[in-house]
Amino acid sequence: MSGPRVHGFLFYQVPPGYRTSQAASRVLAAVDRSGSVPGVAAVYTYGLVGLRADVDLGLWVAAHTLDAYQAAVEPLLATDLRCVYALWGFVRPSQYTGRSGTSVQVPGPRKRYLVVYPFTKTHEWYQLPAEDRRRMMLEHARVGHGFEGIEQILLYTTGLSDWEFVVGYETDDPEHFLELVTSLRTTAARPYTLRDTPIFTARYGTPEEVVRHVFHVP
């Protein structure tokens, strides 16, 4: 499978009293260093001001190895940001279709909005016959493919974190994405989702645009 195999979505909070031009400059420098780490394919920045109460800034880090991913995150430790959530995983072929659940292009141009959430399936799901699970997942995919303009990345993290999967969607139209999720709620696989929160909706921008907005500096 070509392309970066490890992706992480990190969400940061600016502590009270740290929305200064000096703090903003440190964050910009850290993001720049993160993108220069060997083995890192891309680092993208997102603003969440007004979209969640507990986080302000998001990073999407795409790397070829887990070591490179961790190395890319290290420069952020030198900033005043507090990491509130770190969702990550591996791109792998689906056990149901043999294809990757990823349609996004990394590196590549980004859509205006990113929606990310982790999820875990129920114990009962894994006790179903493989063919039943495959049939339900094909229905799930068929519904999803009916909504054009929405790209997906599916990450596997079973046994490596608190969740089994992390999914990210890119869209230029959040209301269109809302319609997609509403439709997916009606599929047969839905009752076998144990948990699919927290949910992060974030707006893409260049590092300069996002940091200026998040830190409220000129």
C-alpha positions as a printed Julia matrix, in Angstrom:
218×3 Matrix{Float64}:
   0.0     0.0    0.0
   1.58    3.29  -1.1
   1.4     6.58   0.78
   1.73    7.31   4.49
   0.48    4.43   6.64
   0.24    6.25   9.98
  -2.11    9.18  10.52
  -2.8    11.11  13.68
  -5.34   13.77  14.55
  -4.18   15.84  17.51
  -6.35   18.44  19.21
  -4.91   21.2   21.35
  -6.2    23.78  23.79
  -4.65   27.2   24.33
  -4.5    27.66  28.12
  -5.96   30.86  29.57
  -3.52   33.76  29.38
  -1.45   32.3   26.53
  -3.1    33.96  23.54
  -0.09   36.14  22.81
   1.91   36.87  19.68
   4.95   35.21  21.25
   3.02   31.99  21.93
   1.61   32.07  18.4
   5.11   32.38  16.94
   6.26   29.35  18.93
   3.38   27.29  17.58
   4.1    28.32  13.98
   7.75   27.4   14.38
   6.83   24.04  15.92
   4.43   23.17  13.09
   7.12   24.04  10.57
   9.61   21.74  12.32
   7.02   18.96  12.46
   6.56   19.04   8.71
  10.33   18.79   8.16
  10.8    15.55  10.12
  12.12   12.69   7.92
   9.38   10.19   7.16
   6.58   12.75   7.57
   4.44   13.16   4.46
   2.35   16.14   5.57
   1.14   18.22   8.49
  -2.17   20.11   8.14
  -3.65   22.69  10.53
  -7.26   23.24  11.6
  -9.18   25.7   13.74
 -11.95   24.61  16.11
 -12.78   27.9   17.82
 -16.52   27.91  18.5
 -16.93   24.32  17.3
 -15.87   22.67  20.56
 -15.44   24.13  24.03
 -12.4    22.04  25.0
 -10.06   22.38  21.99
  -8.93   25.25  19.78
  -6.44   23.9   17.24
  -6.08   20.6   15.39
  -3.25   18.93  13.52
  -3.41   16.14  10.97
  -0.02   14.43  10.85
   0.6    11.86   8.11
   3.76    9.75   8.36
   5.27    6.62   6.89
   6.12    5.07  10.27
   4.97    5.33  13.86
   8.43    6.58  14.88
   8.22    9.41  12.34
   4.74   10.3   13.55
   5.91   10.58  17.16
   8.94   12.61  16.11
   6.66   15.03  14.27
   4.62   15.6   17.43
   7.65   16.35  19.63
   8.17   20.0   18.53
   4.7    20.85  19.86
   5.9    19.95  23.36
   7.96   23.14  23.35
   4.85   25.31  22.95
   2.23   26.44  25.44
  -0.44   24.25  23.86
  -2.1    21.5   25.9
  -2.85   18.31  23.98
  -6.38   17.24  24.9
  -6.92   14.38  22.42
  -4.65   12.27  20.23
  -6.43    9.95  17.78
  -4.21    7.88  15.51
  -4.01    4.61  13.63
  -2.83    2.67  10.6
  -4.21    2.6    7.07
  -4.94   -1.05   6.21
  -6.97   -3.03   3.66
 -10.52   -3.83   4.73
 -11.17   -7.4    5.86
 -14.52   -7.17   4.08
 -13.53   -5.79   0.68
  -9.73   -6.07   0.57
  -9.57   -2.39  -0.34
  -8.42    0.55   1.71
 -11.13    2.6    3.4
  -9.25    5.75   2.43
 -10.11    8.02  -0.48
  -8.27   11.17   0.62
  -5.02   12.15  -1.08
  -2.08   12.86   1.22
  -0.12   14.91   0.36
  -2.69   16.84  -1.61
  -5.19   19.71  -1.47
  -7.53   19.75   1.5
 -11.24   20.38   1.62
 -12.63   23.14   3.79
 -13.78   20.99   6.72
 -12.55   17.9    8.51
 -14.75   15.73  10.74
 -12.96   13.17  12.92
 -14.2    10.67  15.46
 -13.11    7.34  16.95
 -15.44    4.37  17.19
 -15.66    0.88  18.64
 -17.85   -2.04  17.61
 -19.84   -4.16  20.07
 -18.78   -7.62  21.25
 -21.86   -9.02  19.47
 -20.57   -7.71  16.13
 -17.55   -9.98  16.22
 -19.68  -13.01  17.06
 -21.7   -12.67  13.86
 -20.82  -14.87  10.87
 -18.19  -13.22   8.66
 -20.55  -13.19   5.68
 -23.23  -11.34   7.66
 -20.73   -8.7    8.72
 -19.45   -8.37   5.17
 -22.98   -7.92   3.82
 -23.78   -5.17   6.32
 -20.53   -3.34   5.69
 -21.1    -3.43   1.93
 -24.51   -1.85   2.51
 -22.89    0.75   4.74
 -20.33    1.56   2.04
 -22.98    1.69  -0.68
 -24.94    4.33   1.23
 -21.8     6.34   1.86
 -20.72    6.28  -1.78
 -24.01    7.88  -2.73
 -22.85   11.2   -1.26
 -20.45   12.89  -3.65
 -17.86   15.4   -2.52
 -17.1    13.65   0.79
 -13.75   11.88   1.17
 -12.83    9.41   3.92
  -9.85    8.03   5.77
 -10.31    4.95   7.97
  -7.63    4.1   10.53
  -7.19    0.86  12.45
  -6.07    0.97  16.08
  -7.64   -2.14  17.65
  -5.71   -3.15  20.76
  -3.46   -0.09  20.49
  -5.69    2.62  21.95
  -9.02    3.09  23.69
 -10.85    2.81  20.37
 -10.77    0.25  17.58
 -10.99    2.67  14.65
 -10.62    6.34  13.83
 -12.46    7.8   10.85
 -11.94   11.17   9.23
 -14.12   12.83   6.59
 -13.32   15.8    4.4
 -16.06   17.99   2.96
 -16.69   21.51   1.73
 -20.31   21.32   2.88
 -20.94   20.36   6.54
 -24.71   20.14   6.01
 -24.19   17.62   3.21
 -22.09   15.57   5.61
 -24.89   15.77   8.19
 -27.22   14.19   5.63
 -24.69   11.4    5.03
 -24.47   10.52   8.71
 -28.25   10.63   9.08
 -28.57    8.13   6.24
 -25.91    5.85   7.72
 -27.9     5.69  10.97
 -30.49    3.58   9.12
 -28.13    0.82   7.96
 -28.17   -2.64   9.51
 -24.66   -2.26  10.94
 -25.55    0.77  13.07
 -26.79   -1.13  16.19
 -23.36   -2.77  16.43
 -21.57    0.52  17.07
 -20.75    0.67  20.77
 -19.27    4.16  20.89
 -18.47    6.87  18.32
 -17.54    9.96  20.31
 -15.91   12.44  20.78
 -16.59   14.12  17.43
 -14.4    16.93  16.12
 -15.44   19.31  13.34
 -12.54   21.53  12.25
 -11.92   24.13   9.56
  -8.8    23.83   7.42
  -6.37   26.67   6.88
  -2.71   27.39   6.4
  -0.68   27.4    9.64
  -0.57   31.2    9.53
  -4.34   31.49   9.03
  -5.22   28.99  11.75
  -2.77   30.26  14.35
  -3.77   33.88  13.76
  -7.43   32.94  14.25
  -6.87   30.66  17.25
  -4.56   33.06  19.09
  -6.55   36.13  18.0
  -3.42   38.03  16.95
  -2.88   40.34  13.94
